[in-house]
């Protein structure tokens, strides 16, 4: 499902982390976790962000939520730039934009019961009355597949999948418009992953939710998203519709990622692309195309000139100088 109205509009977002050094602890450099990215998310849409560890996908999510201070850029949510809001004004908007964390145990207070965890979130956002909240919480638990008799239990009394359902219920309790799912199923067993993904899709249909789904697992992203953003070393290298990206990738990094997806088909003879070397340091990223140090198709221009995100097909954008051969065929 893809909505029409843009709900989230990120412009030139930069998330730099200072590096301290010397006796006085002065800033001697920056880790450029997110380095000038722009994208949109429409109402009712699920947009995935994928890439290797350290590419900046989780930092992007945290910057959007203002869990980390951004270096530069705009995060326009429902027409308001969140980065310009005061702390008190931002706290009032947090009910509209929530997050589901990767670790379902570390994200829950071990000293609070399920009721206390959900009630606290509703109380902060002034959702319902104190008298009605317990019934609201019971209904919320049923919505995510938990039962009323579990309401007074503590997080350690639940399985990993059940704890993640509590995390989902906490996000839903304040009636959000957008939920950032930061590796929301990566810590779960495969069978439980499928259940949680189906739950998220069902909740989206029921409540008209919008998701920004961050994951390193392309198989998971393929199941739940409408569009996909591919990141490498703090930059967006490709944006495309899910079907388009999996069938016709327009960036060599995307092509390499897709080749690494395990296949259950016996006759699948697709060639695995093995990237040489390690991801360069985000402290001092390569000039030109940041992927050129590992790209099997690198040319002189790639080393000297940084490619811009350019439309290469309807709804598909790529930051590659040579997505096509001279005869017009795909380069990879």
C-alpha positions in Angstrom: 0.0 0.0 0.0 1.4 3.4 -1.0 -0.2 6.6 0.1 -0.3 9.9 -1.8 0.5 12.6 0.8 4.1 12.9 1.9 4.2 12.3 5.7 8.0 12.4 6.2 10.3 14.5 4.1 14.0 14.2 5.0 16.3 16.8 3.3 20.2 16.8 3.4 20.3 15.0 6.7 23.7 14.8 8.3 24.5 12.8 11.5 28.1 13.4 12.6 29.6 12.0 15.8 32.6 13.9 17.2 35.9 12.2 17.9 37.7 13.6 21.0 41.4 13.5 21.4 44.3 15.0 23.4 44.6 16.0 27.0 41.9 18.7 26.6 39.5 16.3 24.9 39.1 18.5 21.8 37.2 17.4 18.7 39.8 16.2 16.2 37.4 14.7 13.7 34.0 13.3 13.0 32.4 10.0 12.2 30.1 10.8 9.3 27.4 8.2 10.0 24.8 9.9 7.8 26.2 12.3 5.2 23.6 14.4 3.4 20.7 12.1 2.5 17.2 13.0 1.3 14.1 10.9 0.8 10.3 10.9 1.4 7.8 8.5 3.0 4.1 8.8 2.1 1.1 8.0 4.3 0.4 4.3 4.5 3.7 3.4 2.9 6.4 1.0 4.2 9.8 2.2 3.1 12.8 0.0 3.9 16.4 1.1 4.5 19.0 -1.6 3.9 22.8 -1.9 3.9 25.7 -3.4 5.7 26.5 -2.8 9.3 27.9 0.7 9.7 26.2 2.1 6.6 24.1 4.6 8.6 20.7 3.1 8.5 20.0 3.0 12.3 21.6 6.4 12.7 19.2 7.7 10.2 16.2 6.4 12.2 17.6 7.8 15.5 18.3 11.2 13.8 14.7 11.4 12.5 13.4 10.6 16.1 15.9 13.1 17.6 17.3 10.4 19.8 20.7 11.8 18.6 21.4 15.4 17.7 21.7 16.0 14.0 24.6 17.9 12.4 22.5 19.5 9.6 19.4 19.1 7.5 15.6 18.9 7.8 13.2 16.3 9.0 9.8 17.5 8.0 7.1 15.4 9.6 3.5 16.2 8.8 4.7 19.7 7.6 6.8 20.5 10.7 10.6 20.4 10.8 11.3 18.3 13.9 14.9 19.4 14.1 13.8 23.0 14.8 11.4 22.2 17.6 12.2 22.9 21.2 12.6 20.0 23.6 9.1 20.5 25.0 7.5 20.9 21.6 9.3 17.7 20.4 8.0 15.8 23.4 4.5 16.6 22.4 5.1 15.3 18.9 6.6 12.0 20.0 3.2 10.4 20.2 3.0 10.8 16.4 6.3 9.1 15.7 7.4 6.0 17.6 10.1 3.3 17.4 10.4 -0.4 17.8 13.9 -1.3 18.9 16.0 -4.3 17.8 16.5 -5.8 21.3 13.0 -6.6 22.8 14.5 -7.2 26.3 16.9 -4.2 26.6 14.1 -1.8 25.4 11.7 -2.7 28.2 12.2 -1.7 31.8 12.7 -4.9 33.7 11.3 -3.4 36.9 8.0 -2.6 35.4 5.0 -4.8 34.5 3.4 -4.8 31.1 0.7 -2.6 32.5 3.1 -0.1 33.9 5.1 0.0 30.7 2.1 0.7 28.5 0.4 3.0 31.1 3.5 5.1 31.4 3.6 5.8 27.7 -0.2 6.7 27.6 0.1 8.9 30.6 3.0 10.9 29.2 1.0 11.6 26.0 -2.2 12.1 27.9 -4.0 9.2 26.2 -7.4 8.4 27.7 -8.3 8.7 31.4 -6.6 6.9 34.3 -9.8 4.9 34.8 -10.0 3.7 31.2 -6.4 3.0 30.6 -6.4 -0.6 32.0 -9.2 -1.6 29.7 -7.4 0.1 26.8 -4.2 -1.8 27.6 -6.1 -5.1 27.7 -7.5 -4.4 24.3 -4.1 -3.4 23.0 -2.6 -6.6 24.3 -5.3 -8.6 22.4 -4.5 -6.6 19.3 -0.8 -7.8 19.3 -1.6 -11.4 20.3 -1.2 -11.3 24.0 -3.8 -12.0 26.7 -5.3 -10.2 29.7 -3.8 -12.5 32.3 -0.3 -11.4 31.1 -0.9 -7.7 32.0 0.8 -7.8 35.4 3.9 -9.9 34.4 7.4 -8.6 34.0 9.5 -8.7 30.8 11.7 -11.6 31.9 8.6 -13.8 32.1 8.1 -13.6 28.3 9.8 -15.1 25.3 11.7 -12.9 22.8 8.8 -12.8 20.4 6.3 -11.9 23.1 8.6 -9.1 24.4 8.7 -7.7 20.9 4.9 -7.8 20.8 5.0 -5.7 24.0 7.3 -3.3 22.3 4.9 -3.0 19.4 2.0 -2.5 21.8 3.9 0.3 23.5 4.5 2.0 20.2 0.8 1.6 19.3 -0.4 2.8 22.7 0.1 6.5 21.9 -1.6 6.3 18.5 1.3 7.1 16.2 1.2 8.0 12.5 4.7 6.7 11.8 6.7 3.9 13.3 10.4 3.4 12.8 11.2 -0.3 13.0 14.9 -0.5 13.8 15.9 -4.2 13.0 12.6 -5.1 14.7 12.8 -8.8 13.9 16.5 -9.5 13.5 16.9 -10.8 17.1 14.0 -13.3 16.7 13.9 -16.9 15.4 12.9 -17.2 11.7 9.4 -18.6 12.5 8.8 -15.9 15.0 10.0 -13.3 12.5 7.3 -14.3 10.1 4.6 -14.0 12.8 5.8 -10.5 13.8 6.0 -9.3 10.2 2.5 -10.5 9.5 1.4 -8.7 12.7 3.0 -5.5 11.5 1.3 -5.7 8.1 -2.1 -6.4 9.8 -1.7 -3.4 12.1 -0.8 -1.2 9.2 -4.1 -2.1 7.5 -6.2 -1.7 10.6 -4.7 1.6 11.8 -3.4 3.2 8.6 0.2 3.2 9.9 3.3 4.3 8.0 6.5 2.4 8.5 10.2 3.2 8.1 11.6 -0.4 8.2 15.4 -0.6 8.9 17.0 -4.0 8.3 20.1 -5.7 7.0 18.0 -8.7 5.8 16.8 -8.2 2.2 14.6 -11.2 2.5 12.6 -9.6 5.3 12.6 -6.2 3.6 11.2 -7.9 0.4 8.3 -9.3 2.4 7.1 -6.1 4.1 8.1 -3.0 2.1 6.8 -1.0 -0.8 10.0 1.0 -1.6 13.6 0.4 -0.6 16.4 2.8 0.1 19.9 1.3 -0.2 22.7 3.0 1.9 26.4 2.7 1.8 28.9 4.5 4.1 26.4 7.2 5.1 25.1 7.9 1.6 22.0 6.7 -0.4 23.1 4.8 -3.4 19.7 3.6 -4.7 16.0 4.2 -4.2 13.4 2.0 -6.0 10.2 0.2 -5.9 10.6 -3.2 -4.3 9.8 -5.2 -7.4 12.0 -2.9 -9.6 15.0 -3.1 -7.2 15.0 -6.9 -6.9 14.5 -7.5 -10.6 16.6 -4.6 -12.1 19.1 -3.1 -9.6 20.7 0.1 -10.9 23.7 0.2 -8.6 26.6 -2.3 -8.3 26.3 -2.3 -4.5 22.6 -3.2 -4.7 23.5 -5.9 -7.2 26.1 -7.4 -4.8 23.6 -7.4 -1.9 21.0 -9.2 -3.9 23.5 -11.8 -5.1 24.1 -12.7 -1.4 20.5 -13.7 -0.7 20.3 -17.4 -0.1 18.1 -19.3 -2.6 16.1 -22.5 -2.0 15.8 -23.2 -5.8 17.9 -26.1 -6.9 18.3 -24.7 -10.4 19.4 -21.2 -9.3 22.7 -20.6 -10.9 23.0 -16.8 -10.3 26.6 -15.7 -9.8 27.5 -14.5 -6.3 29.3 -11.1 -6.3 32.1 -11.2 -3.7 33.1 -7.6 -2.7 36.8 -7.3 -2.0 38.1 -5.5 1.0 36.3 -3.9 4.0 34.0 -0.9 4.2 36.2 2.2 4.4 36.2 4.3 7.5 33.3 6.8 7.9 35.9 9.1 9.5 37.7 9.7 6.2 35.5 8.3 3.4 36.9 7.9 -0.1 36.6 10.7 -2.6 34.5 10.3 -5.7 32.1 7.4 -5.4 32.4 5.9 -1.9 31.9 2.4 -3.3 34.7 2.7 -5.8 37.2 0.9 -3.5 35.2 -2.3 -3.6 33.3 -2.0 -6.9 34.1 -4.6 -9.5 33.0 -2.2 -12.3 35.0 0.9 -11.2 36.3 3.4 -13.8 38.5 6.5 -13.6 35.5 8.9 -13.2 34.2 6.9 -10.2 37.5 7.6 -8.3 37.5 11.4 -9.1 33.8 12.5 -9.2 31.1 11.8 -6.6 27.9 10.6 -8.4 24.6 12.2 -7.6 21.3 10.3 -7.0 19.8 10.5 -10.5 16.6 9.1 -11.9 17.4 6.1 -14.2 13.8 4.8 -14.6 10.3 5.6 -13.5 10.5 5.7 -9.7 14.1 4.4 -9.6 17.1 6.5 -8.6 20.8 5.5 -8.6 24.0 7.2 -7.5 26.2 5.5 -10.2 28.0 7.0 -13.1 27.6 3.9 -15.3 24.3 2.0 -14.5 24.1 1.2 -18.3 26.5 0.0 -21.0 27.0 1.9 -24.2 24.3 -0.3 -26.0 21.8 0.7 -23.3 21.8 -2.7 -21.5 22.3 -2.9 -17.7 25.9 -2.7 -16.7 25.5 -5.5 -14.1 
